[in-house]
Amino acid sequence: MMKPERTIGAALIMGALLVALSACQKEGPAEQAGKELDQATEKVGEQIEKAGDDIQDAAKGD
């Protein structure tokens, strides 16, 4: 049976390798589409906020 120190060390090494390997992957089409969707959603949110401000200004008579 492995000693706890070796088990913990092996787990840490495996975790570090997984992190390193996942950072090397290129951006795929799904991730790019997700980023574009996030940007579009943000723009729509900004436009809705501006429209709300315009409505409030119109209600105040500005």
N, C-alpha and C positions, 0 to 999 in steps of 0.2 A: 504494500500500500504506500502511496506517496505521502510525504510529510506535508503538513499544512502550508509551510513556507514555499515549497515547490509548487503546490497547487495554486497559491495566490500569485506567485511569480509568473507561472504559465498563463494564468487568466489575464494578468496585466499585459503581458507580451502580446497575447492574442487580441486583446482590446485595442492596443496601440496599432497593430497591423491592420485591423479592420478600419480604424479611423483613417489611417494613412491611405489605404486602398480606396476608400469611398471618396476621399478628397481628389483623387486623380481622374475620376470619371468625367467625361465630357458631358456638356448639357445636351439632353435629348430633346426631341420634338415636343414631348408632353410637357417638359419643364419650361421650354420656351413659350408654348401656348399658355401655360399657367401664368407666366410673367406678364404676357400681353393682356391676359384677362384681368390680372390685378391692376395693371396700368389703366385699362379701360374703365374698370370699376371705380378707381380713384378719380378719374376725370368726371365721370357721371356724378359722383358724390359732390365734387366741387361745384359742378353746374347746378345741382339741386340746392346746395347751400346758398349759392349766389341768387338763385331764383327766390328762395325764401327771404333773403335780405331785401331783394327788390320789392317783394310783396309787402314786407313790413314797412319799408320806406314809403310805398304808395299808400298804405293805410294811414300813415302818420301825416301824409300830405306833403312830403318832401319833394 
